[in-house]
Amino acid sequence: EIIAAHARSAGFALASLPEKADIVLVNTCAFIRDAREESINAILEACAWKAAGRCRAVMVCGCLPQRYRAELAREMPEVDAFIGLDAIPEIGLVLRRLAQGESGIRHITQDAQRVIEPPAGRPLFTAGAYAYLKAAEGCDNRCAFCAIPAIRGAHRSRPIAAIVREAEDLLQRGVRELNLISQDITAYGADLPGEANLPRLLRALDAIGGRFWIRLLYGHPAHVTEQLLDAMGELPRVCHYLDLPIQHSHPEMLAAMRRPLPRGGMENLFREIRRRLPDAVLRTTCLVGFPGETPLHFAHLLDFTADVRFDHLGVFKFSPETGTPAAKMRPRPAARTMLRRERQLMLRQRRRVAEAARARLGQTALLLVESPAPRRPGVMLARSAGCAPEVDGVTFLAGATRSCRPGAFIRARYTGIRGYDMEARPAAERAAGGG
């Protein structure tokens, strides 16, 4: 969205499809092998369009050129411009150079250090009901398996006033869910002078007033404080939703991963969250197959996730990342062992999700309406406060009335289950019908 805003300000129009563009821009990820492969495939596809005469130039930006600046330029000479993370605000200037026929452009700093402010009125690629609001960039955690600090640099927070201004702009444009994101949202403000921290940011956003949700995404269990939980419990617009990737539960594995334990231990943290926020919805991710993970370690993880009863859970298989300490660690569980452990965790989680879905049948919930459901006339896609966009389930809202428009909050009653998703109807409809 930020890239698109800078392109527009430089006088360029966004094409409806890549195939219709004069310049194709590929924004990349380099977090793990699967992400790199997806990014490279997109680059190769764009270069094939250029070779066939369907576009004039190809630009690659984001994490992949930031991490592999020398290798990419050498192995992909057909790419006309490589742009690193700190050069994003200069996208418009680079596009003009490409439009004039220039190529071989390399605009990548050695390290990512900037705090980039999103332009006001940027285009939203999220259909309008929700938006992402980046509070900080970079990461100071040094997990043994993770290359993000080497790619995106040290943690650097935006000022509270700047985030509030952006939130006000988004809300004035009809956004009704602000998803606060960073590489570690729970570390927000640690680098700022004074007393800026995540609870203060939440209070400043909540004070804007009006009807909207604030959701926290991508936290670290060791950085959850009592002050944060108090703020979440007190502020009416903050969803009782915490995305806290644990990666593992066994102390030996966490030590090997260089993941500090929360004060009082992992078990105590989640007990405290449930005590202070009884209706809290918990999302996590787990990493299986880390070097040295034994059957005993994995059994501990299985039991821990069952005890906590996470509402949403994802699993990653270990990916050795060049330059990280874990890349040199041994022994590594076999690929088939990692796959089996991934399947075991996800099977356990599917049972948990199915049980929770059955318990919701007949209950009512406040839903945020997002958009019409594809190929289902009269049905809208909606989400509860317990489901984050794009990663969690949705609710198919049937019997939609005129008030069920994108961005509206509707109280609905759950009527059915569709895998990880739910079905519902407006709650007033059942009352009116006497059912």
C-alpha positions as a Markdown table, in Angstrom:
| # | Residue | x | y | z |
|---|---|---|---|---|
| 1 | Glu | 0.0 | 0.0 | 0.0 |
| 2 | Ile | 2.9 | 2.4 | 0.8 |
| 3 | Ile | 4.6 | 1.5 | -2.5 |
| 4 | Ala | 1.4 | 2.1 | -4.4 |
| 5 | Ala | 0.9 | 5.5 | -2.7 |
| 6 | His | 4.4 | 6.6 | -3.7 |
| 7 | Ala | 3.9 | 5.4 | -7.3 |
| 8 | Arg | 0.6 | 7.4 | -7.5 |
| 9 | Ser | 2.3 | 10.5 | -6.1 |
| 10 | Ala | 4.9 | 10.2 | -8.9 |
| 11 | Gly | 2.1 | 10.2 | -11.5 |
| 12 | Phe | 1.8 | 6.5 | -12.2 |
| 13 | Ala | -1.5 | 4.6 | -12.3 |
| 14 | Leu | -2.0 | 1.2 | -10.8 |
| 15 | Ala | -2.8 | -1.5 | -13.4 |
| 16 | Ser | -5.8 | -3.8 | -12.7 |
| 17 | Leu | -3.7 | -6.9 | -13.4 |
| 18 | Pro | 0.1 | -7.5 | -13.7 |
| 19 | Glu | -0.4 | -8.6 | -17.3 |
| 20 | Lys | -1.7 | -5.1 | -18.1 |
| 21 | Ala | 1.2 | -3.2 | -16.5 |
| 22 | Asp | 4.0 | -1.4 | -18.3 |
| 23 | Ile | 6.2 | -1.9 | -15.2 |
| 24 | Val | 5.7 | -4.9 | -13.0 |
| 25 | Leu | 6.7 | -4.6 | -9.4 |
| 26 | Val | 7.3 | -7.7 | -7.2 |
| 27 | Asn | 7.3 | -7.1 | -3.5 |
| 28 | Thr | 9.2 | -10.0 | -1.8 |
| 29 | Cys | 9.5 | -12.0 | 1.4 |
| 30 | Ala | 12.7 | -13.8 | 2.5 |
| 31 | Phe | 11.7 | -15.1 | 5.9 |
| 32 | Ile | 11.8 | -18.9 | 5.1 |
| 33 | Arg | 12.5 | -21.1 | 2.2 |
| 34 | Asp | 8.9 | -21.4 | 1.1 |
| 35 | Ala | 8.5 | -17.6 | 1.0 |
| 36 | Arg | 11.7 | -17.2 | -1.0 |
| 37 | Glu | 10.6 | -19.8 | -3.5 |
| 38 | Glu | 7.2 | -18.0 | -3.9 |
| 39 | Ser | 9.0 | -14.7 | -4.4 |
| 40 | Ile | 11.4 | -16.0 | -6.9 |
| 41 | Asn | 8.7 | -17.7 | -8.9 |
| 42 | Ala | 6.8 | -14.4 | -9.1 |
| 43 | Ile | 10.0 | -12.7 | -10.3 |
| 44 | Leu | 10.6 | -15.3 | -13.0 |
| 45 | Glu | 7.0 | -15.0 | -14.1 |
| 46 | Ala | 7.3 | -11.2 | -14.4 |
| 47 | Cys | 10.6 | -11.5 | -16.3 |
| 48 | Ala | 8.9 | -14.0 | -18.7 |
| 49 | Trp | 6.2 | -11.3 | -19.4 |
| 50 | Lys | 9.0 | -8.8 | -20.2 |
| 51 | Ala | 10.7 | -11.3 | -22.5 |
| 52 | Ala | 7.5 | -11.8 | -24.3 |
| 53 | Gly | 7.0 | -8.0 | -24.8 |
| 54 | Arg | 4.0 | -7.8 | -22.4 |
| 55 | Cys | 5.7 | -5.3 | -20.1 |
| 56 | Arg | 8.7 | -2.8 | -20.3 |
| 57 | Ala | 10.4 | -3.3 | -17.0 |
| 58 | Val | 10.5 | -5.4 | -13.9 |
| 59 | Met | 11.3 | -4.0 | -10.4 |
| 60 | Val | 11.9 | -6.2 | -7.3 |
| 61 | Cys | 11.8 | -4.7 | -3.9 |
| 62 | Gly | 11.5 | -5.7 | -0.2 |
| 63 | Cys | 13.2 | -8.4 | 1.9 |
| 64 | Leu | 14.7 | -10.6 | -0.9 |
| 65 | Pro | 16.9 | -7.9 | -2.4 |
| 66 | Gln | 17.7 | -6.5 | 1.0 |
| 67 | Arg | 19.0 | -10.0 | 2.1 |
| 68 | Tyr | 20.6 | -11.1 | -1.1 |
| 69 | Arg | 21.6 | -7.9 | -2.8 |
| 70 | Ala | 24.7 | -9.2 | -4.5 |
| 71 | Glu | 23.4 | -12.7 | -5.4 |
| 72 | Leu | 20.1 | -11.5 | -7.0 |
| 73 | Ala | 21.8 | -8.9 | -9.2 |
| 74 | Arg | 24.2 | -11.5 | -10.4 |
| 75 | Glu | 21.7 | -14.3 | -11.0 |
| 76 | Met | 18.8 | -12.2 | -12.4 |
| 77 | Pro | 20.3 | -9.6 | -14.8 |
| 78 | Glu | 16.9 | -9.4 | -16.5 |
| 79 | Val | 15.5 | -7.5 | -13.5 |
| 80 | Asp | 15.7 | -3.8 | -14.2 |
| 81 | Ala | 15.7 | -2.5 | -10.6 |
| 82 | Phe | 16.3 | -3.9 | -7.1 |
| 83 | Ile | 15.0 | -1.8 | -4.3 |
| 84 | Gly | 15.8 | -2.4 | -0.6 |
| 85 | Leu | 13.7 | -1.7 | 2.4 |
| 86 | Asp | 14.9 | 1.8 | 3.2 |
| 87 | Ala | 14.5 | 2.9 | -0.4 |
| 88 | Ile | 10.7 | 2.4 | -0.5 |
| 89 | Pro | 9.9 | 6.2 | -0.3 |
| 90 | Glu | 12.0 | 6.7 | -3.4 |
| 91 | Ile | 10.0 | 4.2 | -5.5 |
| 92 | Gly | 8.4 | 7.0 | -7.5 |
| 93 | Leu | 11.9 | 8.3 | -8.6 |
| 94 | Val | 12.9 | 4.8 | -9.6 |
| 95 | Leu | 9.8 | 4.2 | -11.6 |
| 96 | Arg | 10.4 | 7.4 | -13.6 |
| 97 | Arg | 13.9 | 6.2 | -14.4 |
| 98 | Leu | 12.5 | 2.8 | -15.6 |
| 99 | Ala | 9.8 | 4.6 | -17.6 |
| 100 | Gln | 12.7 | 6.5 | -19.4 |
| 101 | Gly | 14.3 | 3.2 | -20.4 |
| 102 | Glu | 17.0 | 3.0 | -17.7 |
| 103 | Ser | 17.9 | -0.4 | -16.2 |
| 104 | Gly | 20.5 | -1.9 | -13.9 |
| 105 | Ile | 19.2 | 0.2 | -10.9 |
| 106 | Arg | 20.4 | -0.9 | -7.5 |
| 107 | His | 19.0 | 1.1 | -4.5 |
| 108 | Ile | 19.8 | -1.0 | -1.4 |
| 109 | Thr | 21.4 | 0.2 | 1.8 |
| 110 | Gln | 23.7 | -2.1 | 3.8 |
| 111 | Asp | 21.3 | -2.2 | 6.7 |
| 112 | Ala | 17.6 | -1.2 | 7.1 |
| 113 | Gln | 17.4 | 1.7 | 9.5 |
| 114 | Arg | 14.5 | 4.0 | 8.5 |
| 115 | Val | 11.1 | 4.3 | 10.1 |
| 116 | Ile | 8.9 | 4.8 | 7.1 |
| 117 | Glu | 5.7 | 6.8 | 7.6 |
| 118 | Pro | 2.8 | 5.7 | 5.4 |
| 119 | Pro | 1.5 | 8.5 | 3.1 |
| 120 | Ala | -2.0 | 9.8 | 4.1 |
| 121 | Gly | -4.8 | 8.4 | 2.0 |
| 122 | Arg | -2.8 | 5.5 | 0.8 |
| 123 | Pro | -4.8 | 2.9 | -1.3 |
| 124 | Leu | -6.1 | 0.1 | 0.8 |
| 125 | Phe | -5.8 | -3.5 | -0.5 |
| 126 | Thr | -7.9 | -4.9 | 2.3 |
| 127 | Ala | -11.4 | -4.1 | 0.9 |
| 128 | Gly | -11.9 | -1.2 | 3.4 |
| 129 | Ala | -13.5 | -2.9 | 6.5 |
| 130 | Tyr | -10.1 | -3.4 | 8.1 |
| 131 | Ala | -6.6 | -2.1 | 7.6 |
| 132 | Tyr | -3.1 | -2.9 | 8.9 |
| 133 | Leu | -1.4 | -0.2 | 11.0 |
| 134 | Lys | 2.3 | -0.7 | 11.4 |
| 135 | Ala | 3.5 | 0.5 | 14.8 |
| 136 | Ala | 7.2 | -0.4 | 14.5 |
| 137 | Glu | 9.8 | -1.9 | 12.2 |
| 138 | Gly | 12.6 | -4.3 | 12.8 |
| 139 | Cys | 13.2 | -6.7 | 15.7 |
| 140 | Asp | 15.6 | -6.9 | 18.6 |
| 141 | Asn | 14.9 | -10.5 | 19.4 |
| 142 | Arg | 17.7 | -12.8 | 18.4 |
| 143 | Cys | 15.9 | -16.1 | 18.0 |
| 144 | Ala | 18.4 | -18.7 | 16.8 |
| 145 | Phe | 16.3 | -19.7 | 13.8 |
| 146 | Cys | 15.2 | -16.3 | 12.5 |
| 147 | Ala | 16.8 | -14.0 | 9.9 |
| 148 | Ile | 14.4 | -11.1 | 10.3 |
| 149 | Pro | 16.7 | -8.9 | 12.5 |
| 150 | Ala | 19.4 | -9.3 | 9.9 |
| 151 | Ile | 17.0 | -8.4 | 7.1 |
| 152 | Arg | 14.8 | -5.7 | 8.6 |
| 153 | Gly | 17.2 | -4.3 | 11.2 |
| 154 | Ala | 16.9 | -3.3 | 14.9 |
| 155 | His | 13.5 | -2.5 | 16.4 |
| 156 | Arg | 12.4 | 1.0 | 15.8 |
| 157 | Ser | 9.0 | 2.4 | 16.9 |
| 158 | Arg | 6.9 | 5.1 | 15.3 |
| 159 | Pro | 5.8 | 7.9 | 17.7 |
| 160 | Ile | 2.4 | 7.5 | 19.2 |
| 161 | Ala | 1.1 | 10.8 | 17.7 |
| 162 | Ala | 2.0 | 9.6 | 14.2 |
| 163 | Ile | 0.2 | 6.3 | 14.7 |
| 164 | Val | -2.9 | 8.0 | 16.0 |
| 165 | Arg | -2.9 | 10.4 | 13.0 |
| 166 | Glu | -2.8 | 7.4 | 10.7 |
| 167 | Ala | -5.6 | 5.7 | 12.6 |
| 168 | Glu | -7.8 | 8.7 | 12.4 |
| 169 | Asp | -7.3 | 8.9 | 8.7 |
| 170 | Leu | -8.2 | 5.2 | 8.3 |
| 171 | Leu | -11.3 | 5.5 | 10.4 |
| 172 | Gln | -12.5 | 8.6 | 8.5 |
| 173 | Arg | -12.3 | 6.5 | 5.4 |
| 174 | Gly | -14.6 | 3.8 | 6.8 |
| 175 | Val | -12.1 | 1.3 | 8.3 |
| 176 | Arg | -13.6 | -0.3 | 11.4 |
| 177 | Glu | -10.8 | -2.7 | 12.4 |
| 178 | Leu | -7.2 | -1.5 | 13.1 |
| 179 | Asn | -4.7 | -4.3 | 13.1 |
| 180 | Leu | -1.6 | -3.2 | 14.9 |
| 181 | Ile | 1.4 | -5.0 | 13.5 |
| 182 | Ser | 5.2 | -5.1 | 13.8 |
| 183 | Gln | 7.7 | -7.8 | 14.0 |
| 184 | Asp | 7.1 | -7.8 | 17.8 |
| 185 | Ile | 4.2 | -5.6 | 18.7 |
| 186 | Thr | 4.7 | -6.3 | 22.4 |
| 187 | Ala | 8.1 | -4.5 | 22.2 |
| 188 | Tyr | 6.5 | -1.3 | 21.0 |
| 189 | Gly | 8.1 | 1.8 | 22.5 |
| 190 | Ala | 11.1 | 0.1 | 24.1 |
| 191 | Asp | 13.4 | 2.2 | 21.9 |
| 192 | Leu | 11.5 | 5.6 | 22.4 |
| 193 | Pro | 12.4 | 8.2 | 25.0 |
| 194 | Gly | 10.0 | 8.7 | 27.8 |
| 195 | Glu | 7.2 | 6.3 | 28.8 |
| 196 | Ala | 5.9 | 5.2 | 25.4 |
| 197 | Asn | 4.8 | 1.6 | 25.4 |
| 198 | Leu | 2.0 | -0.6 | 24.0 |
| 199 | Pro | -0.5 | 0.1 | 26.8 |
| 200 | Arg | -0.1 | 3.9 | 26.3 |
| 201 | Leu | -0.5 | 3.4 | 22.5 |
| 202 | Leu | -3.7 | 1.4 | 23.0 |
| 203 | Arg | -5.1 | 4.1 | 25.3 |
| 204 | Ala | -4.3 | 6.8 | 22.8 |
| 205 | Leu | -6.0 | 4.9 | 20.0 |
| 206 | Asp | -9.0 | 4.0 | 22.1 |
| 207 | Ala | -9.4 | 7.6 | 23.0 |
| 208 | Ile | -10.2 | 8.5 | 19.4 |
| 209 | Gly | -13.7 | 7.4 | 20.1 |
| 210 | Gly | -16.3 | 5.9 | 17.8 |
| 211 | Arg | -17.1 | 2.3 | 17.0 |
| 212 | Phe | -14.2 | 0.2 | 15.8 |
| 213 | Trp | -11.9 | -2.6 | 16.9 |
| 214 | Ile | -8.2 | -2.6 | 17.7 |
| 215 | Arg | -6.4 | -5.9 | 17.3 |
| 216 | Leu | -2.8 | -6.9 | 18.3 |
| 217 | Leu | -0.8 | -9.1 | 16.0 |
| 218 | Tyr | 2.6 | -10.8 | 16.3 |
| 219 | Gly | 3.7 | -10.5 | 19.9 |
| 220 | His | 6.3 | -12.3 | 22.1 |
| 221 | Pro | 5.2 | -14.2 | 25.1 |
| 222 | Ala | 8.2 | -12.9 | 27.2 |
| 223 | His | 7.0 | -9.3 | 26.6 |
| 224 | Val | 3.4 | -9.5 | 27.8 |
| 225 | Thr | 3.0 | -7.4 | 30.9 |
| 226 | Glu | 0.4 | -6.9 | 33.5 |
| 227 | Gln | 0.0 | -3.3 | 32.3 |
| 228 | Leu | -0.8 | -4.6 | 28.8 |
| 229 | Leu | -3.4 | -7.1 | 30.1 |
| 230 | Asp | -5.0 | -4.4 | 32.3 |
| 231 | Ala | -5.3 | -2.1 | 29.3 |
| 232 | Met | -6.8 | -4.8 | 27.1 |
| 233 | Gly | -9.4 | -5.4 | 29.9 |
| 234 | Glu | -10.2 | -1.8 | 30.4 |
| 235 | Leu | -10.4 | -0.4 | 26.9 |
| 236 | Pro | -13.7 | -1.2 | 25.1 |
| 237 | Arg | -12.3 | -1.1 | 21.5 |
| 238 | Val | -9.4 | -3.4 | 22.1 |
| 239 | Cys | -10.2 | -7.0 | 21.0 |
| 240 | His | -9.5 | -9.6 | 23.6 |
| 241 | Tyr | -7.2 | -11.4 | 21.1 |
| 242 | Leu | -3.5 | -12.2 | 21.5 |
| 243 | Asp | -1.3 | -13.5 | 18.8 |
| 244 | Leu | 1.7 | -14.9 | 20.8 |
| 245 | Pro | 3.9 | -17.4 | 18.8 |
| 246 | Ile | 5.3 | -19.7 | 21.4 |
| 247 | Gln | 7.4 | -21.8 | 18.9 |
| 248 | His | 7.9 | -24.4 | 21.6 |
| 249 | Ser | 7.0 | -25.1 | 25.2 |
| 250 | His | 9.9 | -27.3 | 26.5 |
| 251 | Pro | 12.5 | -25.1 | 28.4 |
| 252 | Glu | 15.4 | -27.0 | 26.7 |
| 253 | Met | 14.1 | -26.2 | 23.2 |
| 254 | Leu | 13.3 | -22.6 | 24.1 |
| 255 | Ala | 16.8 | -22.2 | 25.4 |
| 256 | Ala | 18.3 | -23.7 | 22.2 |
| 257 | Met | 16.0 | -21.4 | 20.2 |
| 258 | Arg | 17.2 | -18.4 | 22.3 |
| 259 | Arg | 13.6 | -17.6 | 23.2 |
| 260 | Pro | 13.5 | -16.1 | 26.7 |
| 261 | Leu | 10.7 | -17.5 | 29.0 |
| 262 | Pro | 8.0 | -15.1 | 30.3 |
| 263 | Arg | 8.4 | -14.1 | 33.9 |
| 264 | Gly | 7.0 | -17.0 | 35.9 |
| 265 | Gly | 7.2 | -19.4 | 33.0 |
| 266 | Met | 5.1 | -20.2 | 30.0 |
| 267 | Glu | 2.3 | -22.0 | 31.9 |
| 268 | Asn | 1.9 | -19.2 | 34.3 |
| 269 | Leu | 1.6 | -16.6 | 31.5 |
| 270 | Phe | -1.3 | -18.3 | 29.8 |
| 271 | Arg | -3.0 | -19.0 | 33.2 |
| 272 | Glu | -2.7 | -15.3 | 34.0 |
| 273 | Ile | -4.1 | -14.3 | 30.6 |
| 274 | Arg | -7.1 | -16.5 | 31.0 |
| 275 | Arg | -7.6 | -15.2 | 34.6 |
| 276 | Arg | -7.5 | -11.5 | 33.6 |
| 277 | Leu | -9.3 | -11.9 | 30.3 |
| 278 | Pro | -11.6 | -14.9 | 30.6 |
| 279 | Asp | -12.9 | -14.5 | 27.1 |
| 280 | Ala | -9.4 | -14.0 | 25.5 |
| 281 | Val | -8.9 | -15.6 | 22.1 |
| 282 | Leu | -5.3 | -17.0 | 21.8 |
| 283 | Arg | -3.4 | -17.6 | 18.5 |
| 284 | Thr | 0.0 | -19.1 | 18.4 |
| 285 | Thr | 2.5 | -20.8 | 16.1 |
| 286 | Cys | 4.8 | -23.7 | 16.8 |
| 287 | Leu | 8.1 | -24.7 | 15.2 |
| 288 | Val | 8.7 | -28.4 | 14.9 |
| 289 | Gly | 11.9 | -30.2 | 13.8 |
| 290 | Phe | 14.3 | -27.7 | 15.4 |
| 291 | Pro | 17.8 | -29.2 | 15.8 |
| 292 | Gly | 17.9 | -31.4 | 18.9 |
| 293 | Glu | 14.1 | -31.8 | 19.2 |
| 294 | Thr | 13.5 | -35.3 | 20.7 |
| 295 | Pro | 10.2 | -37.2 | 21.0 |
| 296 | Leu | 10.1 | -36.1 | 24.6 |
| 297 | His | 10.4 | -32.5 | 23.7 |
| 298 | Phe | 7.6 | -32.8 | 21.1 |
| 299 | Ala | 5.3 | -34.7 | 23.5 |
| 300 | His | 5.8 | -31.8 | 25.9 |
| 301 | Leu | 4.6 | -29.4 | 23.2 |
| 302 | Leu | 1.6 | -31.6 | 22.3 |
| 303 | Asp | 0.5 | -31.6 | 26.0 |
| 304 | Phe | 1.1 | -27.9 | 26.5 |
| 305 | Thr | -1.0 | -26.8 | 23.5 |
| 306 | Ala | -3.7 | -29.2 | 24.6 |
| 307 | Asp | -3.7 | -27.7 | 28.2 |
| 308 | Val | -3.7 | -24.1 | 27.0 |
| 309 | Arg | -6.4 | -24.8 | 24.4 |
| 310 | Phe | -5.3 | -22.3 | 21.8 |
| 311 | Asp | -8.1 | -21.0 | 19.7 |
| 312 | His | -6.0 | -20.7 | 16.6 |
| 313 | Leu | -2.7 | -22.5 | 16.0 |
| 314 | Gly | -0.3 | -22.8 | 13.0 |
| 315 | Val | 2.8 | -25.0 | 12.6 |
| 316 | Phe | 6.0 | -24.3 | 10.8 |
| 317 | Lys | 8.7 | -26.9 | 10.0 |
| 318 | Phe | 12.2 | -25.9 | 10.7 |
| 319 | Ser | 13.9 | -24.1 | 7.8 |
| 320 | Pro | 17.7 | -23.6 | 8.2 |
| 321 | Glu | 18.4 | -20.0 | 7.4 |
| 322 | Thr | 21.9 | -18.9 | 6.3 |
| 323 | Gly | 23.6 | -16.7 | 8.8 |
| 324 | Thr | 21.5 | -17.8 | 11.8 |
| 325 | Pro | 22.9 | -19.9 | 14.7 |
| 326 | Ala | 20.4 | -22.7 | 14.1 |
| 327 | Ala | 21.7 | -23.3 | 10.6 |
| 328 | Lys | 24.8 | -24.9 | 12.0 |
| 329 | Met | 23.0 | -26.8 | 14.8 |
| 330 | Arg | 22.8 | -30.6 | 14.8 |
| 331 | Pro | 21.2 | -33.1 | 14.9 |
| 332 | Arg | 18.2 | -32.2 | 12.8 |
| 333 | Pro | 15.1 | -34.4 | 12.8 |
| 334 | Ala | 14.4 | -36.0 | 9.5 |
| 335 | Ala | 12.0 | -34.4 | 7.0 |
| 336 | Arg | 9.5 | -37.2 | 7.5 |
| 337 | Thr | 9.7 | -36.7 | 11.3 |
| 338 | Met | 9.0 | -33.0 | 11.0 |
| 339 | Leu | 6.0 | -33.7 | 8.7 |
| 340 | Arg | 4.6 | -36.3 | 11.1 |
| 341 | Arg | 4.9 | -33.9 | 14.0 |
| 342 | Glu | 3.3 | -31.1 | 12.0 |
| 343 | Arg | 0.3 | -33.4 | 11.2 |
| 344 | Gln | 0.0 | -34.5 | 14.8 |
| 345 | Leu | -0.2 | -30.9 | 16.1 |
| 346 | Met | -2.7 | -29.9 | 13.4 |
| 347 | Leu | -4.9 | -32.9 | 13.9 |
| 348 | Arg | -5.1 | -32.1 | 17.6 |
| 349 | Gln | -5.9 | -28.5 | 16.8 |
| 350 | Arg | -8.6 | -29.4 | 14.3 |
| 351 | Arg | -10.3 | -31.4 | 17.0 |
| 352 | Arg | -10.1 | -28.4 | 19.3 |
| 353 | Val | -11.5 | -26.1 | 16.7 |
| 354 | Ala | -14.4 | -28.4 | 15.9 |
| 355 | Glu | -15.3 | -28.7 | 19.6 |
| 356 | Ala | -15.2 | -24.9 | 20.0 |
| 357 | Ala | -17.3 | -24.5 | 16.9 |
| 358 | Arg | -20.0 | -26.9 | 18.1 |
| 359 | Ala | -20.1 | -24.9 | 21.4 |
| 360 | Arg | -20.8 | -21.7 | 19.5 |
| 361 | Leu | -23.9 | -23.0 | 17.7 |
| 362 | Gly | -27.0 | -21.1 | 18.8 |
| 363 | Gln | -24.9 | -18.4 | 20.5 |
| 364 | Thr | -24.8 | -14.8 | 19.3 |
| 365 | Ala | -21.8 | -12.7 | 18.6 |
| 366 | Leu | -20.9 | -9.2 | 17.2 |
| 367 | Leu | -19.6 | -9.5 | 13.7 |
| 368 | Leu | -17.8 | -7.1 | 11.4 |
| 369 | Val | -19.2 | -7.3 | 7.9 |
| 370 | Glu | -16.4 | -7.4 | 5.3 |
| 371 | Ser | -17.7 | -8.1 | 1.8 |
| 372 | Pro | -20.1 | -10.1 | -0.3 |
| 373 | Ala | -19.3 | -13.9 | -0.3 |
| 374 | Pro | -18.0 | -15.0 | -3.7 |
| 375 | Arg | -20.6 | -17.1 | -5.7 |
| 376 | Arg | -23.1 | -16.9 | -2.8 |
| 377 | Pro | -25.8 | -14.3 | -3.6 |
| 378 | Gly | -27.3 | -12.7 | -0.5 |
| 379 | Val | -24.5 | -13.9 | 1.7 |
| 380 | Met | -21.8 | -11.7 | 3.3 |
| 381 | Leu | -18.4 | -12.5 | 4.7 |
| 382 | Ala | -18.0 | -11.4 | 8.3 |
| 383 | Arg | -15.7 | -12.0 | 11.3 |
| 384 | Ser | -15.9 | -11.9 | 15.0 |
| 385 | Ala | -13.5 | -10.2 | 17.3 |
| 386 | Gly | -11.9 | -13.6 | 17.8 |
| 387 | Cys | -10.8 | -14.0 | 14.2 |
| 388 | Ala | -8.1 | -12.0 | 12.6 |
| 389 | Pro | -8.3 | -11.2 | 8.9 |
| 390 | Glu | -6.7 | -13.6 | 6.4 |
| 391 | Val | -5.3 | -16.1 | 8.9 |
| 392 | Asp | -8.4 | -17.2 | 11.0 |
| 393 | Gly | -11.8 | -18.3 | 10.0 |
| 394 | Val | -14.7 | -16.3 | 8.6 |
| 395 | Thr | -18.5 | -16.3 | 9.1 |
| 396 | Phe | -20.9 | -16.7 | 6.2 |
| 397 | Leu | -23.7 | -14.3 | 7.1 |
| 398 | Ala | -26.9 | -15.3 | 5.4 |
| 399 | Gly | -30.2 | -13.4 | 5.4 |
| 400 | Ala | -28.3 | -10.2 | 5.1 |
| 401 | Thr | -30.4 | -7.0 | 5.4 |
| 402 | Arg | -29.6 | -3.5 | 4.1 |
| 403 | Ser | -27.7 | -2.8 | 7.3 |
| 404 | Cys | -25.3 | -5.7 | 6.5 |
| 405 | Arg | -23.0 | -3.7 | 4.5 |
| 406 | Pro | -19.1 | -3.8 | 4.5 |
| 407 | Gly | -17.9 | -2.0 | 7.6 |
| 408 | Ala | -21.1 | -2.6 | 9.6 |
| 409 | Phe | -21.2 | -4.3 | 13.0 |
| 410 | Ile | -24.0 | -6.9 | 13.2 |
| 411 | Arg | -25.1 | -9.1 | 16.0 |
| 412 | Ala | -25.7 | -12.6 | 14.6 |
| 413 | Arg | -26.6 | -16.1 | 15.7 |
| 414 | Tyr | -24.4 | -19.0 | 14.7 |
| 415 | Thr | -26.4 | -21.6 | 12.8 |
| 416 | Gly | -23.8 | -23.9 | 11.2 |
| 417 | Ile | -20.2 | -25.0 | 10.8 |
| 418 | Arg | -18.1 | -25.1 | 7.6 |
| 419 | Gly | -14.7 | -26.5 | 8.5 |
| 420 | Tyr | -12.8 | -23.7 | 10.2 |
| 421 | Asp | -15.6 | -21.3 | 9.3 |
| 422 | Met | -19.0 | -20.6 | 10.7 |
| 423 | Glu | -22.5 | -19.8 | 9.3 |
| 424 | Ala | -24.8 | -17.3 | 10.9 |
| 425 | Arg | -27.9 | -15.2 | 10.5 |
| 426 | Pro | -28.7 | -11.7 | 12.0 |
| 427 | Ala | -29.9 | -12.4 | 15.5 |
| 428 | Ala | -32.9 | -10.1 | 15.2 |
| 429 | Glu | -34.3 | -12.2 | 12.4 |
| 430 | Arg | -34.8 | -15.2 | 14.7 |
| 431 | Ala | -36.4 | -13.1 | 17.4 |
| 432 | Ala | -38.8 | -11.5 | 14.9 |
| 433 | Gly | -39.8 | -15.0 | 13.6 |
| 434 | Gly | -40.6 | -16.3 | 17.1 |
| 435 | Gly | -38.0 | -19.1 | 16.8 |
